């Protein structure tokens, strides 16, 4: 009886301890509010992410909506799990379920759902496709095949659709010796062909609108276009004594893979860009002068329009352009669509703890 009592008491202590950890581990102190000045409909489903960090303080992160403000950094494992589950929409849950145990995956979102490719260590390459946001089909390739082994062993840059076929861009090799490769899966997704991409220099680092691994709750959709926007980098050789080190350096300008010619081309050059995104068949890019460059990814036709008088910090999300600027009582967020401002709001501190952080925060909207 004594032994049973000790076990029961120990269990109670563990439960109490877990409960205390779950409730008290990250009691939020700073509180924030989203004050909307115009067009509230823009913010109905928006989440404002706030990050705060200094050299002398621990990083803190918050999420703010029209209804609440809560801390998201350094959560206990129970709270992390609950927050992660909340962020998964219904379309993504089935994909996350099949990804259990995978070591890497990439996908894109289409009108029908998600389509992508993943890998189970160095054993298998797995392609998956979702239809009508529900039904999910997969096909596996054995990595004992040398062609498949090279894919799972490569550095994946991203995926895109062309003529109804899934394509994966990856790099084969390292430190200046790599080649940019393209793996194309047939419509049935049970066969794959591989070829090297033609590039004047450098290699592809990423494909725009590709979702990496578990980040499958994004709203952006990928439409089939002739030009597939990509990031390109080259290696700069730095000498340290007798040793030579290859350092990756992003190439300036905007690049795309031309599905018609099979080559990587430069869409824009001679200017730096703050950010860029794809919406529908257009590429939108904001240059350092506050001008927005719009490129039709079917024809390559370009137009330019003035959108910002001054640029403090700007980024794209789901086809909209956001500019943030520090004000005396908060951070102002202006929203632009099709070259016109459609809304404005501000993140404002609700208590002294938040006011102390105000000058050191970064703001992002998703």
Short mmCIF file of the C-alpha atoms (twelve columns), coordinates in Angstrom:
data_MODEL
# 
_entry.id   MODEL 
# 
loop_
_atom_site.group_PDB 
_atom_site.id 
_atom_site.type_symbol 
_atom_site.label_atom_id 
_atom_site.label_alt_id 
_atom_site.label_comp_id 
_atom_site.label_asym_id 
_atom_site.label_seq_id 
_atom_site.Cartn_x 
_atom_site.Cartn_y 
_atom_site.Cartn_z 
_atom_site.pdbx_PDB_model_num 
ATOM 1   C CA . UNK A 1   0.000   0.000  0.000   1 
ATOM 2   C CA . UNK A 2   2.860   2.371  0.840   1 
ATOM 3   C CA . UNK A 3   4.486   1.714  -2.515  1 
ATOM 4   C CA . UNK A 4   1.194   2.383  -4.332  1 
ATOM 5   C CA . UNK A 5   0.810   5.644  -2.423  1 
ATOM 6   C CA . UNK A 6   4.323   6.771  -3.380  1 
ATOM 7   C CA . UNK A 7   3.659   6.038  -7.055  1 
ATOM 8   C CA . UNK A 8   0.366   7.931  -6.932  1 
ATOM 9   C CA . UNK A 9   2.022   10.871 -5.193  1 
ATOM 10  C CA . UNK A 10  4.834   10.937 -7.745  1 
ATOM 11  C CA . UNK A 11  2.275   10.903 -10.541 1 
ATOM 12  C CA . UNK A 12  0.457   13.823 -8.959  1 
ATOM 13  C CA . UNK A 13  3.694   15.787 -8.693  1 
ATOM 14  C CA . UNK A 14  4.474   15.114 -12.367 1 
ATOM 15  C CA . UNK A 15  0.986   16.163 -13.465 1 
ATOM 16  C CA . UNK A 16  1.135   19.300 -11.324 1 
ATOM 17  C CA . UNK A 17  4.585   20.095 -12.672 1 
ATOM 18  C CA . UNK A 18  3.492   19.664 -16.281 1 
ATOM 19  C CA . UNK A 19  0.420   21.746 -15.648 1 
ATOM 20  C CA . UNK A 20  2.464   24.519 -14.102 1 
ATOM 21  C CA . UNK A 21  4.933   24.405 -17.000 1 
ATOM 22  C CA . UNK A 22  2.107   24.477 -19.533 1 
ATOM 23  C CA . UNK A 23  0.406   27.474 -17.943 1 
ATOM 24  C CA . UNK A 24  3.232   29.578 -16.550 1 
ATOM 25  C CA . UNK A 25  6.201   28.972 -18.869 1 
ATOM 26  C CA . UNK A 26  5.552   31.980 -21.095 1 
ATOM 27  C CA . UNK A 27  3.139   34.313 -19.387 1 
ATOM 28  C CA . UNK A 28  2.854   37.204 -21.879 1 
ATOM 29  C CA . UNK A 29  3.815   40.639 -20.621 1 
ATOM 30  C CA . UNK A 30  3.886   42.914 -23.677 1 
ATOM 31  C CA . UNK A 31  0.456   43.480 -25.229 1 
ATOM 32  C CA . UNK A 32  -0.178  44.919 -28.701 1 
ATOM 33  C CA . UNK A 33  -3.201  46.168 -30.630 1 
ATOM 34  C CA . UNK A 34  -4.005  46.402 -34.348 1 
ATOM 35  C CA . UNK A 35  -5.618  49.802 -34.963 1 
ATOM 36  C CA . UNK A 36  -7.198  49.954 -38.428 1 
ATOM 37  C CA . UNK A 37  -7.573  53.371 -40.085 1 
ATOM 38  C CA . UNK A 38  -9.261  52.319 -43.344 1 
ATOM 39  C CA . UNK A 39  -10.812 49.328 -45.159 1 
ATOM 40  C CA . UNK A 40  -11.118 46.834 -42.264 1 
ATOM 41  C CA . UNK A 41  -11.935 43.966 -44.664 1 
ATOM 42  C CA . UNK A 42  -8.226  43.802 -45.634 1 
ATOM 43  C CA . UNK A 43  -7.393  42.696 -42.075 1 
ATOM 44  C CA . UNK A 44  -10.179 40.166 -41.442 1 
ATOM 45  C CA . UNK A 45  -7.932  37.095 -41.810 1 
ATOM 46  C CA . UNK A 46  -4.550  38.815 -41.494 1 
ATOM 47  C CA . UNK A 47  -1.980  37.976 -38.824 1 
ATOM 48  C CA . UNK A 48  0.665   40.547 -37.921 1 
ATOM 49  C CA . UNK A 49  3.908   38.982 -36.739 1 
ATOM 50  C CA . UNK A 50  6.103   41.049 -34.426 1 
ATOM 51  C CA . UNK A 51  9.687   40.166 -33.551 1 
ATOM 52  C CA . UNK A 52  11.787  41.908 -30.915 1 
ATOM 53  C CA . UNK A 53  15.463  41.377 -30.222 1 
ATOM 54  C CA . UNK A 54  18.504  43.273 -28.976 1 
ATOM 55  C CA . UNK A 55  22.079  42.292 -28.236 1 
ATOM 56  C CA . UNK A 56  21.304  42.286 -24.507 1 
ATOM 57  C CA . UNK A 57  17.852  40.683 -24.511 1 
ATOM 58  C CA . UNK A 58  16.213  37.423 -25.503 1 
ATOM 59  C CA . UNK A 59  14.258  37.444 -28.756 1 
ATOM 60  C CA . UNK A 60  10.510  37.611 -28.353 1 
ATOM 61  C CA . UNK A 61  7.834   37.046 -31.008 1 
ATOM 62  C CA . UNK A 62  4.144   37.955 -31.019 1 
ATOM 63  C CA . UNK A 63  1.120   37.490 -33.250 1 
ATOM 64  C CA . UNK A 64  -1.549  40.182 -33.412 1 
ATOM 65  C CA . UNK A 65  -4.970  40.019 -35.086 1 
ATOM 66  C CA . UNK A 66  -8.076  42.175 -34.944 1 
ATOM 67  C CA . UNK A 67  -9.186  40.103 -31.938 1 
ATOM 68  C CA . UNK A 68  -6.109  39.331 -29.835 1 
ATOM 69  C CA . UNK A 69  -2.402  39.627 -29.121 1 
ATOM 70  C CA . UNK A 70  -0.334  36.696 -27.875 1 
ATOM 71  C CA . UNK A 71  3.288   35.697 -27.516 1 
ATOM 72  C CA . UNK A 72  4.640   32.916 -29.764 1 
ATOM 73  C CA . UNK A 73  8.309   32.633 -28.727 1 
ATOM 74  C CA . UNK A 74  9.764   30.115 -26.257 1 
ATOM 75  C CA . UNK A 75  6.440   28.369 -25.745 1 
ATOM 76  C CA . UNK A 76  6.310   25.096 -23.835 1 
ATOM 77  C CA . UNK A 77  5.857   21.977 -25.926 1 
ATOM 78  C CA . UNK A 78  2.107   21.721 -25.242 1 
ATOM 79  C CA . UNK A 79  1.450   25.303 -26.325 1 
ATOM 80  C CA . UNK A 80  3.725   24.910 -29.372 1 
ATOM 81  C CA . UNK A 81  1.736   21.877 -30.453 1 
ATOM 82  C CA . UNK A 82  -1.592  23.652 -30.035 1 
ATOM 83  C CA . UNK A 83  -0.423  26.737 -31.935 1 
ATOM 84  C CA . UNK A 84  0.987   24.580 -34.731 1 
ATOM 85  C CA . UNK A 85  -2.292  22.683 -35.040 1 
ATOM 86  C CA . UNK A 86  -4.271  25.933 -35.176 1 
ATOM 87  C CA . UNK A 87  -2.203  27.179 -38.129 1 
ATOM 88  C CA . UNK A 88  -2.872  24.075 -40.214 1 
ATOM 89  C CA . UNK A 89  -5.847  24.519 -42.477 1 
ATOM 90  C CA . UNK A 90  -7.900  21.538 -43.639 1 
ATOM 91  C CA . UNK A 91  -6.169  21.288 -47.025 1 
ATOM 92  C CA . UNK A 92  -2.732  20.965 -45.441 1 
ATOM 93  C CA . UNK A 93  -3.448  18.402 -42.728 1 
ATOM 94  C CA . UNK A 94  -3.573  15.389 -45.056 1 
ATOM 95  C CA . UNK A 95  -0.220  16.404 -46.542 1 
ATOM 96  C CA . UNK A 96  1.336   16.796 -43.100 1 
ATOM 97  C CA . UNK A 97  0.039   13.351 -42.238 1 
ATOM 98  C CA . UNK A 98  1.844   11.667 -45.146 1 
ATOM 99  C CA . UNK A 99  4.968   13.773 -44.503 1 
ATOM 100 C CA . UNK A 100 5.389   12.162 -41.086 1 
ATOM 101 C CA . UNK A 101 8.894   10.681 -41.071 1 
ATOM 102 C CA . UNK A 102 10.077  12.442 -44.232 1 
ATOM 103 C CA . UNK A 103 13.383  14.275 -44.114 1 
ATOM 104 C CA . UNK A 104 12.550  16.929 -46.710 1 
ATOM 105 C CA . UNK A 105 9.712   18.051 -48.989 1 
ATOM 106 C CA . UNK A 106 8.714   20.872 -51.292 1 
ATOM 107 C CA . UNK A 107 5.335   21.713 -52.771 1 
ATOM 108 C CA . UNK A 108 3.321   24.302 -54.653 1 
ATOM 109 C CA . UNK A 109 -0.340  25.216 -54.293 1 
ATOM 110 C CA . UNK A 110 -2.684  25.011 -57.288 1 
ATOM 111 C CA . UNK A 111 -6.430  25.495 -57.721 1 
ATOM 112 C CA . UNK A 112 -6.958  21.784 -56.944 1 
ATOM 113 C CA . UNK A 113 -4.691  21.646 -53.892 1 
ATOM 114 C CA . UNK A 114 -1.043  20.869 -53.249 1 
ATOM 115 C CA . UNK A 115 1.374   19.034 -55.513 1 
ATOM 116 C CA . UNK A 116 4.986   18.311 -54.618 1 
ATOM 117 C CA . UNK A 117 7.850   15.984 -53.915 1 
ATOM 118 C CA . UNK A 118 9.544   14.709 -50.765 1 
ATOM 119 C CA . UNK A 119 12.109  12.189 -49.622 1 
ATOM 120 C CA . UNK A 120 12.385  9.546  -46.939 1 
ATOM 121 C CA . UNK A 121 16.055  9.896  -46.057 1 
ATOM 122 C CA . UNK A 122 18.205  8.469  -48.835 1 
ATOM 123 C CA . UNK A 123 15.800  5.559  -49.413 1 
ATOM 124 C CA . UNK A 124 12.911  6.961  -51.442 1 
ATOM 125 C CA . UNK A 125 11.778  9.889  -53.542 1 
ATOM 126 C CA . UNK A 126 8.033   10.473 -53.110 1 
ATOM 127 C CA . UNK A 127 5.732   12.604 -55.268 1 
ATOM 128 C CA . UNK A 128 2.255   13.583 -54.096 1 
ATOM 129 C CA . UNK A 129 -0.781  15.289 -55.581 1 
ATOM 130 C CA . UNK A 130 -3.970  16.602 -54.021 1 
ATOM 131 C CA . UNK A 131 -7.254  16.924 -55.923 1 
ATOM 132 C CA . UNK A 132 -10.182 19.159 -54.950 1 
ATOM 133 C CA . UNK A 133 -8.388  19.989 -51.715 1 
ATOM 134 C CA . UNK A 134 -9.046  16.490 -50.342 1 
ATOM 135 C CA . UNK A 135 -8.009  13.306 -52.177 1 
ATOM 136 C CA . UNK A 136 -4.268  12.679 -52.028 1 
ATOM 137 C CA . UNK A 137 -2.253  10.291 -54.208 1 
ATOM 138 C CA . UNK A 138 1.449   9.370  -53.933 1 
ATOM 139 C CA . UNK A 139 4.071   7.494  -55.897 1 
ATOM 140 C CA . UNK A 140 7.501   6.378  -54.650 1 
ATOM 141 C CA . UNK A 141 10.811  5.987  -56.490 1 
ATOM 142 C CA . UNK A 142 13.535  3.749  -55.061 1 
ATOM 143 C CA . UNK A 143 16.745  5.703  -54.477 1 
ATOM 144 C CA . UNK A 144 18.836  2.637  -55.360 1 
ATOM 145 C CA . UNK A 145 18.349  3.905  -58.923 1 
ATOM 146 C CA . UNK A 146 21.353  6.170  -59.588 1 
ATOM 147 C CA . UNK A 147 19.189  8.872  -61.194 1 
ATOM 148 C CA . UNK A 148 16.874  8.995  -58.169 1 
ATOM 149 C CA . UNK A 149 19.832  8.887  -55.785 1 
ATOM 150 C CA . UNK A 150 21.286  12.005 -57.439 1 
ATOM 151 C CA . UNK A 151 17.962  13.819 -56.913 1 
ATOM 152 C CA . UNK A 152 17.585  12.948 -53.211 1 
ATOM 153 C CA . UNK A 153 21.257  13.779 -52.678 1 
ATOM 154 C CA . UNK A 154 20.979  17.144 -54.480 1 
ATOM 155 C CA . UNK A 155 20.216  20.613 -53.115 1 
ATOM 156 C CA . UNK A 156 16.568  21.309 -53.947 1 
ATOM 157 C CA . UNK A 157 15.721  24.810 -55.184 1 
ATOM 158 C CA . UNK A 158 11.966  24.485 -55.755 1 
ATOM 159 C CA . UNK A 159 9.126   23.196 -57.883 1 
ATOM 160 C CA . UNK A 160 6.806   24.405 -60.656 1 
ATOM 161 C CA . UNK A 161 4.197   23.122 -63.121 1 
ATOM 162 C CA . UNK A 162 4.560   23.104 -66.905 1 
ATOM 163 C CA . UNK A 163 2.141   21.407 -69.328 1 
ATOM 164 C CA . UNK A 164 0.500   19.710 -66.360 1 
ATOM 165 C CA . UNK A 165 3.788   18.122 -65.283 1 
ATOM 166 C CA . UNK A 166 5.561   18.627 -61.956 1 
ATOM 167 C CA . UNK A 167 9.159   19.872 -62.208 1 
ATOM 168 C CA . UNK A 168 11.820  19.972 -59.493 1 
ATOM 169 C CA . UNK A 169 14.897  22.196 -59.791 1 
ATOM 170 C CA . UNK A 170 17.944  20.982 -57.859 1 
ATOM 171 C CA . UNK A 171 21.717  21.354 -57.788 1 
ATOM 172 C CA . UNK A 172 24.129  18.496 -58.314 1 
ATOM 173 C CA . UNK A 173 27.588  19.098 -56.827 1 
ATOM 174 C CA . UNK A 174 29.043  21.675 -54.436 1 
ATOM 175 C CA . UNK A 175 31.471  24.613 -54.036 1 
ATOM 176 C CA . UNK A 176 31.553  25.997 -57.558 1 
ATOM 177 C CA . UNK A 177 31.383  22.651 -59.319 1 
ATOM 178 C CA . UNK A 178 27.600  22.215 -59.157 1 
ATOM 179 C CA . UNK A 179 25.220  21.971 -62.074 1 
ATOM 180 C CA . UNK A 180 21.607  23.135 -62.019 1 
ATOM 181 C CA . UNK A 181 19.381  20.182 -62.880 1 
ATOM 182 C CA . UNK A 182 15.705  19.760 -63.742 1 
ATOM 183 C CA . UNK A 183 13.701  16.649 -62.879 1 
ATOM 184 C CA . UNK A 184 10.377  16.375 -64.759 1 
ATOM 185 C CA . UNK A 185 7.648   13.961 -63.652 1 
ATOM 186 C CA . UNK A 186 5.043   12.804 -66.162 1 
ATOM 187 C CA . UNK A 187 1.351   13.558 -65.558 1 
ATOM 188 C CA . UNK A 188 0.828   10.124 -64.022 1 
ATOM 189 C CA . UNK A 189 3.790   10.990 -61.756 1 
ATOM 190 C CA . UNK A 190 5.272   7.493  -62.084 1 
ATOM 191 C CA . UNK A 191 8.174   8.354  -64.415 1 
ATOM 192 C CA . UNK A 192 10.880  11.015 -64.227 1 
ATOM 193 C CA . UNK A 193 13.379  12.455 -66.704 1 
ATOM 194 C CA . UNK A 194 16.411  14.561 -65.776 1 
ATOM 195 C CA . UNK A 195 18.391  17.192 -67.708 1 
ATOM 196 C CA . UNK A 196 20.881  19.971 -66.992 1 
ATOM 197 C CA . UNK A 197 19.648  23.549 -67.330 1 
ATOM 198 C CA . UNK A 198 21.474  25.991 -69.578 1 
ATOM 199 C CA . UNK A 199 22.898  28.964 -67.650 1 
ATOM 200 C CA . UNK A 200 25.432  31.623 -68.620 1 
ATOM 201 C CA . UNK A 201 26.819  31.583 -65.076 1 
ATOM 202 C CA . UNK A 202 25.904  30.679 -61.527 1 
ATOM 203 C CA . UNK A 203 23.133  28.380 -60.317 1 
ATOM 204 C CA . UNK A 204 19.473  28.554 -59.264 1 
ATOM 205 C CA . UNK A 205 18.976  28.990 -55.507 1 
ATOM 206 C CA . UNK A 206 15.171  29.026 -55.264 1 
ATOM 207 C CA . UNK A 207 11.946  28.952 -57.253 1 
ATOM 208 C CA . UNK A 208 9.351   31.578 -56.316 1 
ATOM 209 C CA . UNK A 209 6.136   30.353 -54.589 1 
ATOM 210 C CA . UNK A 210 7.644   27.033 -53.506 1 
ATOM 211 C CA . UNK A 211 6.569   25.916 -50.034 1 
ATOM 212 C CA . UNK A 212 9.335   24.198 -48.119 1 
ATOM 213 C CA . UNK A 213 8.631   21.124 -46.008 1 
ATOM 214 C CA . UNK A 214 5.848   21.751 -43.479 1 
ATOM 215 C CA . UNK A 215 5.068   25.311 -44.595 1 
ATOM 216 C CA . UNK A 216 2.000   24.246 -46.552 1 
ATOM 217 C CA . UNK A 217 -0.517  26.705 -45.083 1 
ATOM 218 C CA . UNK A 218 0.332   29.537 -47.497 1 
ATOM 219 C CA . UNK A 219 -2.359  31.203 -49.590 1 
ATOM 220 C CA . UNK A 220 -0.299  31.856 -52.727 1 
ATOM 221 C CA . UNK A 221 -1.169  29.774 -55.786 1 
ATOM 222 C CA . UNK A 222 1.105   28.933 -58.696 1 
ATOM 223 C CA . UNK A 223 -0.312  29.391 -62.199 1 
ATOM 224 C CA . UNK A 224 1.339   27.824 -65.255 1 
ATOM 225 C CA . UNK A 225 3.330   30.454 -67.177 1 
ATOM 226 C CA . UNK A 226 6.089   30.482 -69.780 1 
ATOM 227 C CA . UNK A 227 8.612   32.174 -67.466 1 
ATOM 228 C CA . UNK A 228 9.248   30.656 -64.008 1 
ATOM 229 C CA . UNK A 229 10.803  33.283 -61.664 1 
ATOM 230 C CA . UNK A 230 13.920  32.013 -59.895 1 
ATOM 231 C CA . UNK A 231 16.744  33.330 -57.737 1 
ATOM 232 C CA . UNK A 232 20.281  33.017 -59.124 1 
ATOM 233 C CA . UNK A 233 23.608  33.148 -57.272 1 
ATOM 234 C CA . UNK A 234 27.256  32.820 -58.213 1 
ATOM 235 C CA . UNK A 235 30.335  32.015 -56.162 1 
ATOM 236 C CA . UNK A 236 32.815  34.688 -55.177 1 
ATOM 237 C CA . UNK A 237 36.273  33.333 -54.365 1 
ATOM 238 C CA . UNK A 238 37.790  34.792 -51.179 1 
ATOM 239 C CA . UNK A 239 41.407  34.100 -50.279 1 
ATOM 240 C CA . UNK A 240 42.455  33.638 -46.663 1 
ATOM 241 C CA . UNK A 241 46.191  33.059 -46.698 1 
ATOM 242 C CA . UNK A 242 46.771  30.112 -48.993 1 
ATOM 243 C CA . UNK A 243 43.184  28.898 -48.702 1 
ATOM 244 C CA . UNK A 244 40.446  29.742 -51.209 1 
ATOM 245 C CA . UNK A 245 36.834  29.854 -49.996 1 
ATOM 246 C CA . UNK A 246 33.761  29.942 -52.241 1 
ATOM 247 C CA . UNK A 247 31.139  32.371 -50.902 1 
ATOM 248 C CA . UNK A 248 27.631  32.383 -52.402 1 
ATOM 249 C CA . UNK A 249 26.678  35.825 -53.739 1 
ATOM 250 C CA . UNK A 250 23.154  36.537 -55.113 1 
ATOM 251 C CA . UNK A 251 23.210  37.921 -58.666 1 
ATOM 252 C CA . UNK A 252 21.452  41.331 -58.938 1 
ATOM 253 C CA . UNK A 253 18.308  41.619 -61.031 1 
ATOM 254 C CA . UNK A 254 15.358  39.335 -61.758 1 
ATOM 255 C CA . UNK A 255 15.712  35.915 -63.401 1 
ATOM 256 C CA . UNK A 256 13.402  33.252 -64.796 1 
ATOM 257 C CA . UNK A 257 13.545  29.804 -66.341 1 
ATOM 258 C CA . UNK A 258 12.110  30.007 -69.864 1 
ATOM 259 C CA . UNK A 259 10.072  26.818 -70.372 1 
ATOM 260 C CA . UNK A 260 9.970   27.450 -74.143 1 
ATOM 261 C CA . UNK A 261 13.736  27.656 -74.732 1 
ATOM 262 C CA . UNK A 262 14.877  25.648 -71.682 1 
ATOM 263 C CA . UNK A 263 17.266  28.429 -70.614 1 
ATOM 264 C CA . UNK A 264 17.581  30.732 -67.599 1 
ATOM 265 C CA . UNK A 265 17.114  34.349 -68.709 1 
ATOM 266 C CA . UNK A 266 17.392  37.738 -67.017 1 
ATOM 267 C CA . UNK A 267 14.097  39.627 -66.882 1 
ATOM 268 C CA . UNK A 268 15.468  42.819 -65.300 1 
ATOM 269 C CA . UNK A 269 18.968  44.095 -64.605 1 
ATOM 270 C CA . UNK A 270 20.855  47.136 -63.380 1 
ATOM 271 C CA . UNK A 271 18.808  47.694 -60.210 1 
ATOM 272 C CA . UNK A 272 18.357  46.317 -56.734 1 
ATOM 273 C CA . UNK A 273 15.019  44.997 -55.488 1 
ATOM 274 C CA . UNK A 274 13.566  45.031 -51.986 1 
ATOM 275 C CA . UNK A 275 11.211  42.142 -52.587 1 
ATOM 276 C CA . UNK A 276 9.235   40.372 -55.291 1 
ATOM 277 C CA . UNK A 277 6.323   37.976 -55.623 1 
ATOM 278 C CA . UNK A 278 4.131   36.216 -58.150 1 
ATOM 279 C CA . UNK A 279 0.383   36.693 -58.362 1 
ATOM 280 C CA . UNK A 280 -1.516  35.017 -61.180 1 
ATOM 281 C CA . UNK A 281 0.607   35.350 -64.326 1 
ATOM 282 C CA . UNK A 282 2.430   38.509 -63.171 1 
ATOM 283 C CA . UNK A 283 5.716   39.046 -61.348 1 
ATOM 284 C CA . UNK A 284 5.699   42.102 -59.066 1 
ATOM 285 C CA . UNK A 285 9.010   43.533 -57.867 1 
ATOM 286 C CA . UNK A 286 9.738   46.607 -55.739 1 
ATOM 287 C CA . UNK A 287 13.002  48.370 -56.528 1 
ATOM 288 C CA . UNK A 288 15.087  50.521 -54.202 1 
ATOM 289 C CA . UNK A 289 13.548  53.741 -55.577 1 
ATOM 290 C CA . UNK A 290 10.035  52.709 -54.545 1 
ATOM 291 C CA . UNK A 291 8.950   51.793 -58.079 1 
ATOM 292 C CA . UNK A 292 7.022   48.622 -58.786 1 
ATOM 293 C CA . UNK A 293 8.004   46.598 -61.836 1 
ATOM 294 C CA . UNK A 294 5.243   44.390 -63.258 1 
ATOM 295 C CA . UNK A 295 6.273   41.592 -65.647 1 
ATOM 296 C CA . UNK A 296 3.816   39.430 -67.596 1 
ATOM 297 C CA . UNK A 297 5.245   35.921 -67.194 1 
ATOM 298 C CA . UNK A 298 3.559   34.693 -70.375 1 
ATOM 299 C CA . UNK A 299 4.872   37.407 -72.721 1 
ATOM 300 C CA . UNK A 300 7.759   39.025 -70.827 1 
ATOM 301 C CA . UNK A 301 6.157   42.473 -71.270 1 
ATOM 302 C CA . UNK A 302 7.148   44.958 -68.538 1 
ATOM 303 C CA . UNK A 303 5.527   48.049 -67.013 1 
ATOM 304 C CA . UNK A 304 6.685   50.318 -64.186 1 
ATOM 305 C CA . UNK A 305 4.613   52.346 -61.738 1 
ATOM 306 C CA . UNK A 306 5.335   54.595 -58.747 1 
ATOM 307 C CA . UNK A 307 3.945   53.120 -55.544 1 
ATOM 308 C CA . UNK A 308 5.962   54.402 -52.567 1 
ATOM 309 C CA . UNK A 309 7.225   57.931 -51.830 1 
ATOM 310 C CA . UNK A 310 9.895   56.540 -49.513 1 
ATOM 311 C CA . UNK A 311 10.903  53.033 -48.574 1 
ATOM 312 C CA . UNK A 312 11.513  52.148 -44.928 1 
ATOM 313 C CA . UNK A 313 10.685  48.441 -45.036 1 
ATOM 314 C CA . UNK A 314 8.476   46.807 -47.673 1 
ATOM 315 C CA . UNK A 315 7.483   43.266 -48.609 1 
ATOM 316 C CA . UNK A 316 4.919   41.293 -50.592 1 
ATOM 317 C CA . UNK A 317 2.446   38.802 -49.188 1 
ATOM 318 C CA . UNK A 318 -0.323  37.074 -51.150 1 
ATOM 319 C CA . UNK A 319 -0.106  39.511 -54.053 1 
ATOM 320 C CA . UNK A 320 -0.275  42.656 -51.913 1 
ATOM 321 C CA . UNK A 321 2.504   45.104 -51.122 1 
ATOM 322 C CA . UNK A 322 3.025   46.140 -47.488 1 
ATOM 323 C CA . UNK A 323 5.113   49.080 -46.280 1 
ATOM 324 C CA . UNK A 324 5.951   49.557 -42.606 1 
ATOM 325 C CA . UNK A 325 7.273   52.748 -41.039 1 
ATOM 326 C CA . UNK A 326 8.060   53.718 -37.482 1 
ATOM 327 C CA . UNK A 327 5.834   56.370 -35.919 1 
ATOM 328 C CA . UNK A 328 5.856   57.995 -32.487 1 
ATOM 329 C CA . UNK A 329 3.105   55.783 -31.057 1 
ATOM 330 C CA . UNK A 330 3.515   52.606 -33.095 1 
ATOM 331 C CA . UNK A 331 4.394   51.051 -36.442 1 
ATOM 332 C CA . UNK A 332 2.237   52.111 -39.398 1 
ATOM 333 C CA . UNK A 333 1.412   49.496 -42.045 1 
ATOM 334 C CA . UNK A 334 0.236   50.719 -45.465 1 
ATOM 335 C CA . UNK A 335 -1.228  48.170 -47.897 1 
ATOM 336 C CA . UNK A 336 -1.070  48.477 -51.698 1 
ATOM 337 C CA . UNK A 337 -2.826  46.505 -54.427 1 
ATOM 338 C CA . UNK A 338 -2.523  47.050 -58.178 1 
ATOM 339 C CA . UNK A 339 -0.379  50.116 -57.528 1 
ATOM 340 C CA . UNK A 340 -2.907  51.840 -55.241 1 
ATOM 341 C CA . UNK A 341 -3.061  52.124 -51.463 1 
ATOM 342 C CA . UNK A 342 -6.106  50.196 -50.225 1 
ATOM 343 C CA . UNK A 343 -5.705  50.279 -46.454 1 
ATOM 344 C CA . UNK A 344 -3.682  51.542 -43.516 1 
ATOM 345 C CA . UNK A 345 -3.317  50.290 -39.957 1 
ATOM 346 C CA . UNK A 346 -0.914  50.529 -37.037 1 
ATOM 347 C CA . UNK A 347 0.567   48.239 -34.434 1 
ATOM 348 C CA . UNK A 348 0.390   50.099 -31.131 1 
ATOM 349 C CA . UNK A 349 1.631   49.151 -27.620 1 
ATOM 350 C CA . UNK A 350 -1.019  48.418 -25.004 1 
ATOM 351 C CA . UNK A 351 1.203   48.479 -21.895 1 
ATOM 352 C CA . UNK A 352 4.564   49.683 -20.640 1 
ATOM 353 C CA . UNK A 353 6.365   46.447 -21.554 1 
ATOM 354 C CA . UNK A 354 5.326   46.842 -25.186 1 
ATOM 355 C CA . UNK A 355 6.235   50.554 -25.247 1 
ATOM 356 C CA . UNK A 356 9.762   49.675 -24.113 1 
ATOM 357 C CA . UNK A 357 10.100  47.343 -27.124 1 
ATOM 358 C CA . UNK A 358 8.577   49.645 -29.735 1 
ATOM 359 C CA . UNK A 359 11.751  51.061 -31.314 1 
ATOM 360 C CA . UNK A 360 13.297  47.585 -31.685 1 
ATOM 361 C CA . UNK A 361 10.482  45.618 -33.318 1 
ATOM 362 C CA . UNK A 362 10.168  44.265 -36.851 1 
ATOM 363 C CA . UNK A 363 6.686   43.786 -38.307 1 
ATOM 364 C CA . UNK A 364 5.498   41.337 -40.954 1 
ATOM 365 C CA . UNK A 365 1.982   40.453 -42.194 1 
ATOM 366 C CA . UNK A 366 0.752   37.060 -43.344 1 
# 
